[in-house]
Each structure stands twice: as structure tokens, then as C-alpha cells.
Amino acid sequence: MKKRVLCILLSMALVALCVTCLLACGEDDDSQKLPQLKTPEVTRDGDNAVWKKVENAVKYELDISGETLYVDCETTSYPLKRGQVLKVRAIGDDVNYSSSEWSGGVYTSVELPDDEI
């Protein structure tokens, strides 16, 4: 009888240990999160959206009024047409750095000649 009770208690302890291990596997470990790149600060210079180069970015993702475009890490401006809104984020290499948050949107309401639209 004592062996049976001991066996049941050990089995319950083993089940509890397994459940604890399985639950712990799903938790995020903050020590393994990659540093996030700095969010680009986008401003307007006439009809162009401009931003400073973000250190360690491998490229930039542009959201131009809902359409996505990727440009190389040396590109730091984009020409805007009337009514376009542009947001930018720096893309990391996902080994050393994660991608930045999106910048605030900039837009132009400048009236351009119809042949430039």
C-alpha cells in the first residue's frame, strides 16, 4: 500500500514538473530579444520626404499611401506627389537588430502641375 501511494505521488510530481516545463517553453525570454533600430524621423523638404540614415539598417520599408516599397539603406529621401502620405521604418538584419517602429506620416498638399502627377 505504501509503495502504491508513493508511486502515485511521484507520478503526480512528474506530471506537475512536465506541465511546468511546457508552460515555461511558451514564455518570451527578454534576454533573447534583439535591440530595435531607431525609428526614422521623417520631415518634408519641399516635395520630398527626407530622413536621416539609421545606423545598422539594412534597408528601409516605405508605406506610400498604403503601398509598400523597399529602398536600400543609402536612400534617405522620397519624392511625394500631391495627396500622398509616406511613413518609413528601418529594417534590421534580424540577427543583431530588429526593425524599427513606423515613423509618423508626412504628406504634401502642394499643387503640382498635372504633368507631374
Biopython code that builds the backbone (N, CA, C, O; Angstrom):
import numpy as np
from Bio.PDB.StructureBuilder import StructureBuilder

atoms = [
    (1, "MET", "N", (0.827, -1.197, 0.000)),
    (1, "MET", "CA", (0.000, 0.000, 0.000)),
    (1, "MET", "C", (0.866, 1.253, 0.000)),
    (1, "MET", "O", (0.575, 2.211, -0.717)),
    (2, "LYS", "N", (1.948, 1.249, 0.816)),
    (2, "LYS", "CA", (2.828, 2.409, 0.873)),
    (2, "LYS", "C", (3.518, 2.633, -0.475)),
    (2, "LYS", "O", (3.723, 3.774, -0.889)),
    (3, "LYS", "N", (3.877, 1.528, -1.164)),
    (3, "LYS", "CA", (4.523, 1.653, -2.474)),
    (3, "LYS", "C", (3.552, 2.272, -3.486)),
    (3, "LYS", "O", (3.950, 3.082, -4.324)),
    (4, "ARG", "N", (2.293, 1.887, -3.401)),
    (4, "ARG", "CA", (1.287, 2.398, -4.330)),
    (4, "ARG", "C", (1.083, 3.897, -4.121)),
    (4, "ARG", "O", (1.024, 4.652, -5.092)),
    (5, "VAL", "N", (0.975, 4.336, -2.870)),
    (5, "VAL", "CA", (0.808, 5.763, -2.565)),
    (5, "VAL", "C", (2.043, 6.539, -3.014)),
    (5, "VAL", "O", (1.927, 7.618, -3.595)),
    (6, "LEU", "N", (3.231, 5.982, -2.739)),
    (6, "LEU", "CA", (4.470, 6.634, -3.147)),
    (6, "LEU", "C", (4.542, 6.736, -4.676)),
    (6, "LEU", "O", (4.972, 7.760, -5.207)),
    (7, "CYS", "N", (4.132, 5.703, -5.370)),
    (7, "CYS", "CA", (4.132, 5.704, -6.835)),
    (7, "CYS", "C", (3.160, 6.753, -7.385)),
    (7, "CYS", "O", (3.473, 7.449, -8.350)),
    (8, "ILE", "N", (1.999, 6.860, -6.776)),
    (8, "ILE", "CA", (1.019, 7.857, -7.212)),
    (8, "ILE", "C", (1.547, 9.265, -6.971)),
    (8, "ILE", "O", (1.408, 10.130, -7.835)),
    (9, "LEU", "N", (2.150, 9.507, -5.813)),
    (9, "LEU", "CA", (2.704, 10.839, -5.505)),
    (9, "LEU", "C", (3.843, 11.201, -6.452)),
    (9, "LEU", "O", (3.926, 12.333, -6.927)),
    (10, "LEU", "N", (4.715, 10.241, -6.724)),
    (10, "LEU", "CA", (5.804, 10.508, -7.669)),
    (10, "LEU", "C", (5.270, 10.777, -9.073)),
    (10, "LEU", "O", (5.790, 11.640, -9.780)),
    (11, "SER", "N", (4.238, 10.044, -9.477)),
    (11, "SER", "CA", (3.629, 10.267, -10.798)),
    (11, "SER", "C", (3.016, 11.658, -10.889)),
    (11, "SER", "O", (3.154, 12.338, -11.906)),
    (12, "MET", "N", (2.337, 12.079, -9.819)),
    (12, "MET", "CA", (1.736, 13.412, -9.808)),
    (12, "MET", "C", (2.816, 14.495, -9.850)),
    (12, "MET", "O", (2.651, 15.514, -10.521)),
    (13, "ALA", "N", (3.904, 14.277, -9.144)),
    (13, "ALA", "CA", (5.008, 15.238, -9.149)),
    (13, "ALA", "C", (5.632, 15.333, -10.537)),
    (13, "ALA", "O", (5.967, 16.423, -11.001)),
    (14, "LEU", "N", (5.786, 14.193, -11.194)),
    (14, "LEU", "CA", (6.344, 14.169, -12.542)),
    (14, "LEU", "C", (5.430, 14.884, -13.527)),
    (14, "LEU", "O", (5.909, 15.638, -14.374)),
    (15, "VAL", "N", (4.127, 14.661, -13.430)),
    (15, "VAL", "CA", (3.168, 15.349, -14.297)),
    (15, "VAL", "C", (3.226, 16.856, -14.055)),
    (15, "VAL", "O", (3.221, 17.629, -15.013)),
    (16, "ALA", "N", (3.282, 17.285, -12.800)),
    (16, "ALA", "CA", (3.358, 18.710, -12.484)),
    (16, "ALA", "C", (4.635, 19.328, -13.045)),
    (16, "ALA", "O", (4.611, 20.450, -13.551)),
    (17, "LEU", "N", (5.748, 18.605, -12.960)),
    (17, "LEU", "CA", (7.016, 19.096, -13.497)),
    (17, "LEU", "C", (6.937, 19.233, -15.017)),
    (17, "LEU", "O", (7.408, 20.228, -15.569)),
    (18, "CYS", "N", (6.352, 18.257, -15.695)),
    (18, "CYS", "CA", (6.211, 18.319, -17.154)),
    (18, "CYS", "C", (5.324, 19.486, -17.584)),
    (18, "CYS", "O", (5.644, 20.192, -18.540)),
    (19, "VAL", "N", (4.215, 19.686, -16.880)),
    (19, "VAL", "CA", (3.315, 20.798, -17.209)),
    (19, "VAL", "C", (4.028, 22.124, -17.017)),
    (19, "VAL", "O", (3.894, 23.021, -17.850)),
    (20, "THR", "N", (4.778, 22.266, -15.943)),
    (20, "THR", "CA", (5.529, 23.499, -15.680)),
    (20, "THR", "C", (6.543, 23.759, -16.785)),
    (20, "THR", "O", (6.682, 24.892, -17.246)),
    (21, "CYS", "N", (7.248, 22.724, -17.211)),
    (21, "CYS", "CA", (8.236, 22.880, -18.286)),
    (21, "CYS", "C", (7.572, 23.294, -19.597)),
    (21, "CYS", "O", (8.073, 24.169, -20.302)),
    (22, "LEU", "N", (6.447, 22.665, -19.919)),
    (22, "LEU", "CA", (5.743, 23.008, -21.157)),
    (22, "LEU", "C", (5.239, 24.448, -21.132)),
    (22, "LEU", "O", (5.322, 25.143, -22.144)),
    (23, "LEU", "N", (4.726, 24.901, -20.013)),
    (23, "LEU", "CA", (4.243, 26.280, -19.914)),
    (23, "LEU", "C", (5.392, 27.269, -20.011)),
    (23, "LEU", "O", (5.243, 28.331, -20.616)),
    (24, "ALA", "N", (6.523, 26.941, -19.432)),
    (24, "ALA", "CA", (7.678, 27.837, -19.459)),
    (24, "ALA", "C", (8.253, 27.972, -20.858)),
    (24, "ALA", "O", (8.834, 29.007, -21.185)),
    (25, "CYS", "N", (8.104, 26.943, -21.694)),
    (25, "CYS", "CA", (8.642, 26.991, -23.054)),
    (25, "CYS", "C", (7.953, 28.056, -23.897)),
    (25, "CYS", "O", (8.566, 28.586, -24.824)),
    (26, "GLY", "N", (6.708, 28.383, -23.607)),
    (26, "GLY", "CA", (5.961, 29.351, -24.396)),
    (26, "GLY", "C", (6.193, 30.787, -23.990)),
    (26, "GLY", "O", (5.723, 31.693, -24.678)),
    (27, "GLU", "N", (6.898, 31.032, -22.901)),
    (27, "GLU", "CA", (7.118, 32.400, -22.432)),
    (27, "GLU", "C", (8.234, 33.062, -23.215)),
    (27, "GLU", "O", (9.193, 32.407, -23.624)),
    (28, "ASP", "N", (8.100, 34.389, -23.425)),
    (28, "ASP", "CA", (9.157, 35.155, -24.073)),
    (28, "ASP", "C", (10.297, 35.359, -23.099)),
    (28, "ASP", "O", (10.082, 35.636, -21.919)),
    (29, "ASP", "N", (11.497, 35.220, -23.597)),
    (29, "ASP", "CA", (12.670, 35.463, -22.788)),
    (29, "ASP", "C", (13.238, 36.814, -23.201)),
    (29, "ASP", "O", (13.811, 36.933, -24.284)),
    (30, "ASP", "N", (13.090, 37.833, -22.362)),
    (30, "ASP", "CA", (13.544, 39.182, -22.688)),
    (30, "ASP", "C", (15.034, 39.234, -22.985)),
    (30, "ASP", "O", (15.484, 40.114, -23.719)),
    (31, "SER", "N", (15.804, 38.313, -22.432)),
    (31, "SER", "CA", (17.246, 38.344, -22.644)),
    (31, "SER", "C", (17.600, 37.976, -24.078)),
    (31, "SER", "O", (18.721, 38.238, -24.513)),
    (32, "GLN", "N", (16.670, 37.373, -24.829)),
    (32, "GLN", "CA", (16.964, 36.989, -26.200)),
    (32, "GLN", "C", (16.354, 37.932, -27.233)),
    (32, "GLN", "O", (16.488, 37.687, -28.432)),
    (33, "LYS", "N", (15.692, 38.999, -26.803)),
    (33, "LYS", "CA", (15.141, 39.966, -27.755)),
    (33, "LYS", "C", (16.276, 40.789, -28.344)),
    (33, "LYS", "O", (17.218, 41.167, -27.648)),
    (34, "LEU", "N", (16.167, 41.055, -29.634)),
    (34, "LEU", "CA", (17.179, 41.858, -30.316)),
    (34, "LEU", "C", (16.943, 43.333, -30.052)),
    (34, "LEU", "O", (15.800, 43.755, -29.879)),
    (35, "PRO", "N", (18.010, 44.124, -30.018)),
    (35, "PRO", "CA", (17.811, 45.575, -29.904)),
    (35, "PRO", "C", (17.077, 46.084, -31.141)),
    (35, "PRO", "O", (17.344, 45.647, -32.260)),
    (36, "GLN", "N", (16.156, 47.007, -30.926)),
    (36, "GLN", "CA", (15.369, 47.559, -32.020)),
    (36, "GLN", "C", (16.063, 48.785, -32.597)),
    (36, "GLN", "O", (16.607, 49.608, -31.861)),
    (37, "LEU", "N", (16.038, 48.897, -33.921)),
    (37, "LEU", "CA", (16.619, 50.063, -34.583)),
    (37, "LEU", "C", (15.830, 51.319, -34.223)),
    (37, "LEU", "O", (14.651, 51.253, -33.874)),
    (38, "LYS", "N", (16.498, 52.445, -34.314)),
    (38, "LYS", "CA", (15.859, 53.735, -34.053)),
    (38, "LYS", "C", (14.827, 54.029, -35.142)),
    (38, "LYS", "O", (15.056, 53.749, -36.319)),
    (39, "THR", "N", (13.700, 54.591, -34.740)),
    (39, "THR", "CA", (12.649, 54.957, -35.688)),
    (39, "THR", "C", (13.099, 56.182, -36.493)),
    (39, "THR", "O", (13.521, 57.178, -35.905)),
    (40, "PRO", "N", (13.016, 56.124, -37.825)),
    (40, "PRO", "CA", (13.403, 57.280, -38.632)),
    (40, "PRO", "C", (12.493, 58.483, -38.345)),
    (40, "PRO", "O", (11.285, 58.328, -38.164)),
    (41, "GLU", "N", (13.078, 59.655, -38.307)),
    (41, "GLU", "CA", (12.312, 60.892, -38.171)),
    (41, "GLU", "C", (12.180, 61.489, -39.564)),
    (41, "GLU", "O", (13.156, 61.962, -40.146)),
    (42, "VAL", "N", (10.963, 61.461, -40.087)),
    (42, "VAL", "CA", (10.721, 61.887, -41.463)),
    (42, "VAL", "C", (10.157, 63.306, -41.461)),
    (42, "VAL", "O", (9.229, 63.619, -40.714)),
    (43, "THR", "N", (10.727, 64.150, -42.300)),
    (43, "THR", "CA", (10.246, 65.524, -42.469)),
    (43, "THR", "C", (10.076, 65.783, -43.958)),
    (43, "THR", "O", (10.441, 64.963, -44.800)),
    (44, "ARG", "N", (9.515, 66.941, -44.256)),
    (44, "ARG", "CA", (9.357, 67.353, -45.657)),
    (44, "ARG", "C", (10.368, 68.419, -46.007)),
    (44, "ARG", "O", (10.659, 69.313, -45.213)),
    (45, "ASP", "N", (10.898, 68.309, -47.210)),
    (45, "ASP", "CA", (11.753, 69.340, -47.783)),
    (45, "ASP", "C", (11.182, 69.611, -49.167)),
    (45, "ASP", "O", (11.536, 68.945, -50.140)),
    (46, "GLY", "N", (10.300, 70.591, -49.242)),
    (46, "GLY", "CA", (9.597, 70.846, -50.499)),
    (46, "GLY", "C", (8.667, 69.689, -50.795)),
    (46, "GLY", "O", (7.793, 69.365, -49.991)),
    (47, "ASP", "N", (8.852, 69.063, -51.952)),
    (47, "ASP", "CA", (8.017, 67.930, -52.357)),
    (47, "ASP", "C", (8.637, 66.585, -51.986)),
    (47, "ASP", "O", (8.143, 65.541, -52.412)),
    (48, "ASN", "N", (9.707, 66.598, -51.201)),
    (48, "ASN", "CA", (10.390, 65.364, -50.824)),
    (48, "ASN", "C", (10.215, 65.057, -49.345)),
    (48, "ASN", "O", (10.268, 65.954, -48.503)),
    (49, "ALA", "N", (10.007, 63.789, -49.038)),
    (49, "ALA", "CA", (10.094, 63.315, -47.654)),
    (49, "ALA", "C", (11.546, 62.932, -47.439)),
    (49, "ALA", "O", (12.137, 62.247, -48.274)),
    (50, "VAL", "N", (12.124, 63.366, -46.335)),
    (50, "VAL", "CA", (13.537, 63.085, -46.055)),
    (50, "VAL", "C", (13.687, 62.557, -44.631)),
    (50, "VAL", "O", (12.894, 62.877, -43.746)),
    (51, "TRP", "N", (14.715, 61.746, -44.433)),
    (51, "TRP", "CA", (15.030, 61.224, -43.104)),
    (51, "TRP", "C", (16.527, 61.008, -43.014)),
    (51, "TRP", "O", (17.208, 60.871, -44.031)),
    (52, "LYS", "N", (17.036, 60.978, -41.790)),
    (52, "LYS", "CA", (18.458, 60.710, -41.569)),
    (52, "LYS", "C", (18.682, 59.211, -41.598)),
    (52, "LYS", "O", (17.817, 58.427, -41.209)),
    (53, "LYS", "N", (19.867, 58.827, -42.069)),
    (53, "LYS", "CA", (20.232, 57.418, -42.124)),
    (53, "LYS", "C", (20.194, 56.829, -40.715)),
    (53, "LYS", "O", (20.700, 57.434, -39.770)),
    (54, "VAL", "N", (19.592, 55.647, -40.579)),
    (54, "VAL", "CA", (19.534, 54.943, -39.299)),
    (54, "VAL", "C", (20.686, 53.940, -39.265)),
    (54, "VAL", "O", (20.805, 53.071, -40.128)),
    (55, "GLU", "N", (21.521, 54.085, -38.254)),
    (55, "GLU", "CA", (22.678, 53.211, -38.114)),
    (55, "GLU", "C", (22.231, 51.752, -37.998)),
    (55, "GLU", "O", (21.285, 51.442, -37.274)),
    (56, "ASN", "N", (22.912, 50.866, -38.711)),
    (56, "ASN", "CA", (22.696, 49.415, -38.728)),
    (56, "ASN", "C", (21.455, 48.961, -39.495)),
    (56, "ASN", "O", (21.128, 47.774, -39.474)),
    (57, "ALA", "N", (20.764, 49.862, -40.163)),
    (57, "ALA", "CA", (19.633, 49.459, -41.010)),
    (57, "ALA", "C", (20.179, 48.788, -42.270)),
    (57, "ALA", "O", (21.193, 49.221, -42.817)),
    (58, "VAL", "N", (19.508, 47.737, -42.725)),
    (58, "VAL", "CA", (19.923, 47.077, -43.963)),
    (58, "VAL", "C", (19.134, 47.591, -45.161)),
    (58, "VAL", "O", (19.578, 47.467, -46.302)),
    (59, "LYS", "N", (17.952, 48.171, -44.898)),
    (59, "LYS", "CA", (17.134, 48.818, -45.919)),
    (59, "LYS", "C", (16.008, 49.546, -45.203)),
    (59, "LYS", "O", (15.895, 49.477, -43.979)),
    (60, "TYR", "N", (15.178, 50.242, -45.964)),
    (60, "TYR", "CA", (14.022, 50.948, -45.417)),
    (60, "TYR", "C", (12.762, 50.419, -46.085)),
    (60, "TYR", "O", (12.751, 50.100, -47.274)),
    (61, "GLU", "N", (11.712, 50.335, -45.297)),
    (61, "GLU", "CA", (10.399, 49.985, -45.828)),
    (61, "GLU", "C", (9.574, 51.261, -45.845)),
    (61, "GLU", "O", (9.431, 51.928, -44.821)),
    (62, "LEU", "N", (9.035, 51.599, -47.004)),
    (62, "LEU", "CA", (8.220, 52.801, -47.146)),
    (62, "LEU", "C", (6.765, 52.386, -47.307)),
    (62, "LEU", "O", (6.456, 51.444, -48.037)),
    (63, "ASP", "N", (5.891, 53.082, -46.634)),
    (63, "ASP", "CA", (4.453, 52.924, -46.828)),
    (63, "ASP", "C", (3.997, 54.220, -47.476)),
    (63, "ASP", "O", (3.975, 55.272, -46.837)),
    (64, "ILE", "N", (3.638, 54.136, -48.742)),
    (64, "ILE", "CA", (3.240, 55.309, -49.508)),
    (64, "ILE", "C", (1.745, 55.195, -49.765)),
    (64, "ILE", "O", (1.306, 54.525, -50.699)),
    (65, "SER", "N", (0.977, 55.862, -48.917)),
    (65, "SER", "CA", (-0.488, 55.817, -49.011)),
    (65, "SER", "C", (-0.997, 54.380, -49.112)),
    (65, "SER", "O", (-1.881, 54.090, -49.918)),
    (66, "GLY", "N", (-0.441, 53.479, -48.295)),
    (66, "GLY", "CA", (-0.898, 52.100, -48.242)),
    (66, "GLY", "C", (-0.157, 51.131, -49.145)),
    (66, "GLY", "O", (-0.386, 49.925, -49.062)),
    (67, "GLU", "N", (0.724, 51.623, -50.007)),
    (67, "GLU", "CA", (1.515, 50.745, -50.863)),
    (67, "GLU", "C", (2.917, 50.625, -50.289)),
    (67, "GLU", "O", (3.472, 51.600, -49.784)),
    (68, "THR", "N", (3.491, 49.426, -50.367)),
    (68, "THR", "CA", (4.799, 49.157, -49.780)),
    (68, "THR", "C", (5.891, 49.208, -50.831)),
    (68, "THR", "O", (5.730, 48.718, -51.948)),
    (69, "LEU", "N", (7.014, 49.816, -50.446)),
    (69, "LEU", "CA", (8.191, 49.893, -51.301)),
    (69, "LEU", "C", (9.407, 49.732, -50.397)),
    (69, "LEU", "O", (9.437, 50.273, -49.291)),
    (70, "TYR", "N", (10.405, 48.995, -50.860)),
    (70, "TYR", "CA", (11.658, 48.846, -50.122)),
    (70, "TYR", "C", (12.752, 49.587, -50.877)),
    (70, "TYR", "O", (12.838, 49.508, -52.102)),
    (71, "VAL", "N", (13.592, 50.312, -50.130)),
    (71, "VAL", "CA", (14.723, 51.017, -50.736)),
    (71, "VAL", "C", (15.979, 50.671, -49.942)),
    (71, "VAL", "O", (15.901, 50.280, -48.777)),
    (72, "ASP", "N", (17.145, 50.820, -50.588)),
    (72, "ASP", "CA", (18.396, 50.462, -49.920)),
    (72, "ASP", "C", (18.706, 51.403, -48.757)),
    (72, "ASP", "O", (18.082, 52.454, -48.606)),
    (73, "CYS", "N", (19.666, 51.012, -47.951)),
    (73, "CYS", "CA", (19.958, 51.768, -46.730)),
    (73, "CYS", "C", (20.656, 53.093, -46.999)),
    (73, "CYS", "O", (20.817, 53.895, -46.079)),
    (74, "GLU", "N", (21.071, 53.343, -48.227)),
    (74, "GLU", "CA", (21.687, 54.629, -48.557)),
    (74, "GLU", "C", (20.636, 55.663, -48.969)),
    (74, "GLU", "O", (20.925, 56.860, -48.971)),
    (75, "THR", "N", (19.431, 55.227, -49.315)),
    (75, "THR", "CA", (18.364, 56.126, -49.714)),
    (75, "THR", "C", (17.761, 56.778, -48.480)),
    (75, "THR", "O", (17.370, 56.091, -47.536)),
    (76, "THR", "N", (17.686, 58.107, -48.487)),
    (76, "THR", "CA", (17.135, 58.824, -47.332)),
    (76, "THR", "C", (16.145, 59.908, -47.755)),
    (76, "THR", "O", (15.934, 60.878, -47.028)),
    (77, "SER", "N", (15.542, 59.743, -48.928)),
    (77, "SER", "CA", (14.503, 60.678, -49.356)),
    (77, "SER", "C", (13.601, 59.988, -50.374)),
    (77, "SER", "O", (13.969, 58.993, -50.998)),
    (78, "TYR", "N", (12.411, 60.555, -50.515)),
    (78, "TYR", "CA", (11.463, 60.024, -51.484)),
    (78, "TYR", "C", (10.596, 61.176, -51.971)),
    (78, "TYR", "O", (10.074, 61.937, -51.156)),
    (79, "PRO", "N", (10.429, 61.322, -53.299)),
    (79, "PRO", "CA", (9.599, 62.401, -53.827)),
    (79, "PRO", "C", (8.112, 62.094, -53.615)),
    (79, "PRO", "O", (7.642, 60.998, -53.920)),
    (80, "LEU", "N", (7.403, 63.058, -53.098)),
    (80, "LEU", "CA", (5.966, 62.892, -52.860)),
    (80, "LEU", "C", (5.162, 63.589, -53.935)),
    (80, "LEU", "O", (5.533, 64.661, -54.412)),
    (81, "LYS", "N", (4.065, 62.974, -54.309)),
    (81, "LYS", "CA", (3.113, 63.604, -55.198)),
    (81, "LYS", "C", (1.950, 64.103, -54.364)),
    (81, "LYS", "O", (1.779, 63.690, -53.217)),
    (82, "ARG", "N", (1.166, 64.973, -54.924)),
    (82, "ARG", "CA", (0.040, 65.573, -54.211)),
    (82, "ARG", "C", (-0.842, 64.505, -53.569)),
    (82, "ARG", "O", (-1.262, 63.554, -54.228)),
    (83, "GLY", "N", (-1.115, 64.672, -52.284)),
    (83, "GLY", "CA", (-2.017, 63.788, -51.566)),
    (83, "GLY", "C", (-1.390, 62.521, -51.019)),
    (83, "GLY", "O", (-2.058, 61.778, -50.300)),
    (84, "GLN", "N", (-0.133, 62.246, -51.332)),
    (84, "GLN", "CA", (0.497, 61.040, -50.813)),
    (84, "GLN", "C", (0.913, 61.226, -49.354)),
    (84, "GLN", "O", (1.322, 62.311, -48.939)),
    (85, "VAL", "N", (0.800, 60.151, -48.596)),
    (85, "VAL", "CA", (1.276, 60.116, -47.218)),
    (85, "VAL", "C", (2.370, 59.060, -47.161)),
    (85, "VAL", "O", (2.193, 57.946, -47.654)),
    (86, "LEU", "N", (3.498, 59.411, -46.560)),
    (86, "LEU", "CA", (4.622, 58.488, -46.502)),
    (86, "LEU", "C", (5.024, 58.233, -45.059)),
    (86, "LEU", "O", (5.164, 59.165, -44.266)),
    (87, "LYS", "N", (5.209, 56.950, -44.724)),
    (87, "LYS", "CA", (5.770, 56.526, -43.444)),
    (87, "LYS", "C", (6.965, 55.637, -43.756)),
    (87, "LYS", "O", (6.999, 54.960, -44.784)),
    (88, "VAL", "N", (7.952, 55.646, -42.851)),
    (88, "VAL", "CA", (9.192, 54.893, -43.077)),
    (88, "VAL", "C", (9.532, 54.098, -41.823)),
    (88, "VAL", "O", (9.288, 54.546, -40.703)),
    (89, "ARG", "N", (10.102, 52.905, -42.028)),
    (89, "ARG", "CA", (10.709, 52.189, -40.904)),
    (89, "ARG", "C", (12.015, 51.575, -41.373)),
    (89, "ARG", "O", (12.153, 51.156, -42.522)),
    (90, "ALA", "N", (12.966, 51.534, -40.457)),
    (90, "ALA", "CA", (14.272, 50.947, -40.735)),
    (90, "ALA", "C", (14.180, 49.437, -40.532)),
    (90, "ALA", "O", (13.626, 48.974, -39.534)),
    (91, "ILE", "N", (14.723, 48.671, -41.478)),
    (91, "ILE", "CA", (14.684, 47.220, -41.414)),
    (91, "ILE", "C", (16.015, 46.701, -40.876)),
    (91, "ILE", "O", (17.085, 47.031, -41.388)),
    (92, "GLY", "N", (15.921, 45.877, -39.829)),
    (92, "GLY", "CA", (17.110, 45.274, -39.240)),
    (92, "GLY", "C", (17.456, 43.962, -39.918)),
    (92, "GLY", "O", (16.706, 43.464, -40.757)),
    (93, "ASP", "N", (18.602, 43.408, -39.542)),
    (93, "ASP", "CA", (19.051, 42.145, -40.130)),
    (93, "ASP", "C", (18.459, 40.915, -39.440)),
    (93, "ASP", "O", (18.709, 39.792, -39.877)),
    (94, "ASP", "N", (17.681, 41.101, -38.374)),
    (94, "ASP", "CA", (17.059, 40.025, -37.595)),
    (94, "ASP", "C", (18.077, 39.062, -36.989)),
    (94, "ASP", "O", (17.707, 37.988, -36.514)),
    (95, "VAL", "N", (19.350, 39.438, -37.002)),
    (95, "VAL", "CA", (20.389, 38.676, -36.314)),
    (95, "VAL", "C", (20.917, 39.512, -35.153)),
    (95, "VAL", "O", (21.041, 39.035, -34.025)),
    (96, "ASN", "N", (21.227, 40.775, -35.458)),
    (96, "ASN", "CA", (21.739, 41.690, -34.447)),
    (96, "ASN", "C", (20.734, 42.765, -34.045)),
    (96, "ASN", "O", (20.756, 43.256, -32.916)),
    (97, "TYR", "N", (19.844, 43.129, -34.986)),
    (97, "TYR", "CA", (18.871, 44.197, -34.748)),
    (97, "TYR", "C", (17.521, 43.832, -35.344)),
    (97, "TYR", "O", (17.437, 43.200, -36.397)),
    (98, "SER", "N", (16.465, 44.245, -34.647)),
    (98, "SER", "CA", (15.116, 44.086, -35.194)),
    (98, "SER", "C", (14.694, 45.402, -35.845)),
    (98, "SER", "O", (15.305, 46.444, -35.606)),
    (99, "SER", "N", (13.664, 45.348, -36.656)),
    (99, "SER", "CA", (13.193, 46.531, -37.377)),
    (99, "SER", "C", (12.601, 47.560, -36.421)),
    (99, "SER", "O", (12.116, 47.228, -35.340)),
    (100, "SER", "N", (12.655, 48.812, -36.849)),
    (100, "SER", "CA", (12.147, 49.920, -36.033)),
    (100, "SER", "C", (10.628, 49.996, -36.098)),
    (100, "SER", "O", (9.985, 49.277, -36.863)),
    (101, "GLU", "N", (10.078, 50.864, -35.294)),
    (101, "GLU", "CA", (8.663, 51.214, -35.392)),
    (101, "GLU", "C", (8.497, 52.102, -36.627)),
    (101, "GLU", "O", (9.484, 52.595, -37.174)),
    (102, "TRP", "N", (7.254, 52.307, -37.064)),
    (102, "TRP", "CA", (6.979, 53.206, -38.190)),
    (102, "TRP", "C", (7.134, 54.655, -37.748)),
    (102, "TRP", "O", (6.821, 55.012, -36.613)),
    (103, "SER", "N", (7.615, 55.465, -38.649)),
    (103, "SER", "CA", (7.691, 56.906, -38.395)),
    (103, "SER", "C", (6.285, 57.497, -38.462)),
    (103, "SER", "O", (5.334, 56.835, -38.877)),
    (104, "GLY", "N", (6.179, 58.725, -38.055)),
    (104, "GLY", "CA", (4.938, 59.457, -38.289)),
    (104, "GLY", "C", (4.808, 59.711, -39.779)),
    (104, "GLY", "O", (5.808, 59.715, -40.496)),
    (105, "GLY", "N", (3.619, 59.918, -40.243)),
    (105, "GLY", "CA", (3.395, 60.139, -41.668)),
    (105, "GLY", "C", (3.632, 61.590, -42.063)),
    (105, "GLY", "O", (3.297, 62.506, -41.312)),
    (106, "VAL", "N", (4.198, 61.794, -43.217)),
    (106, "VAL", "CA", (4.318, 63.131, -43.796)),
    (106, "VAL", "C", (3.556, 63.103, -45.116)),
    (106, "VAL", "O", (3.455, 62.064, -45.768)),
    (107, "TYR", "N", (3.031, 64.244, -45.492)),
    (107, "TYR", "CA", (2.261, 64.311, -46.731)),
    (107, "TYR", "C", (2.506, 65.650, -47.391)),
    (107, "TYR", "O", (3.055, 66.572, -46.788)),
    (108, "THR", "N", (2.088, 65.738, -48.641)),
    (108, "THR", "CA", (2.163, 67.008, -49.350)),
    (108, "THR", "C", (0.795, 67.337, -49.912)),
    (108, "THR", "O", (0.091, 66.480, -50.448)),
    (109, "SER", "N", (0.451, 68.570, -49.776)),
    (109, "SER", "CA", (-0.787, 69.047, -50.399)),
    (109, "SER", "C", (-0.415, 70.107, -51.427)),
    (109, "SER", "O", (-1.268, 70.858, -51.901)),
    (110, "VAL", "N", (0.869, 70.157, -51.763)),
    (110, "VAL", "CA", (1.354, 71.135, -52.725)),
    (110, "VAL", "C", (0.717, 70.865, -54.078)),
    (110, "VAL", "O", (0.693, 69.727, -54.546)),
    (111, "GLU", "N", (0.206, 71.906, -54.697)),
    (111, "GLU", "CA", (-0.378, 71.772, -56.024)),
    (111, "GLU", "C", (0.741, 71.606, -57.051)),
    (111, "GLU", "O", (1.561, 72.505, -57.241)),
    (112, "LEU", "N", (0.765, 70.464, -57.700)),
    (112, "LEU", "CA", (1.765, 70.199, -58.735)),
    (112, "LEU", "C", (1.101, 70.282, -60.099)),
    (112, "LEU", "O", (-0.090, 69.998, -60.222)),
    (113, "PRO", "N", (1.842, 70.663, -61.115)),
    (113, "PRO", "CA", (1.274, 70.655, -62.462)),
    (113, "PRO", "C", (0.790, 69.255, -62.817)),
    (113, "PRO", "O", (1.391, 68.267, -62.393)),
    (114, "ASP", "N", (-0.293, 69.158, -63.593)),
    (114, "ASP", "CA", (-0.882, 67.877, -63.928)),
    (114, "ASP", "C", (0.102, 66.905, -64.594)),
    (114, "ASP", "O", (-0.038, 65.692, -64.432)),
    (115, "ASP", "N", (1.083, 67.408, -65.332)),
    (115, "ASP", "CA", (2.021, 66.501, -65.997)),
    (115, "ASP", "C", (3.008, 65.889, -65.010)),
    (115, "ASP", "O", (3.748, 64.982, -65.391)),
    (116, "GLU", "N", (3.052, 66.351, -63.736)),
    (116, "GLU", "CA", (3.927, 65.770, -62.731)),
    (116, "GLU", "C", (3.173, 64.805, -61.824)),
    (116, "GLU", "O", (3.783, 64.184, -60.953)),
    (117, "ILE", "N", (1.891, 64.668, -62.001)),
    (117, "ILE", "CA", (1.102, 63.782, -61.123)),
    (117, "ILE", "C", (1.081, 62.384, -61.663)),
    (117, "ILE", "O", (0.470, 61.500, -61.063)),
]
sb = StructureBuilder()
sb.init_structure("model")
sb.init_model(0)
sb.init_chain("A")
sb.init_seg("    ")
for serial, (resi, resn, name, xyz) in enumerate(atoms, 1):
    if name == "N":
        sb.init_residue(resn, " ", resi, " ")
    sb.init_atom(name, np.array(xyz, "f"), 0.0, 1.0, " ", f" {name:<3s}", serial, name[0])
structure = sb.get_structure()
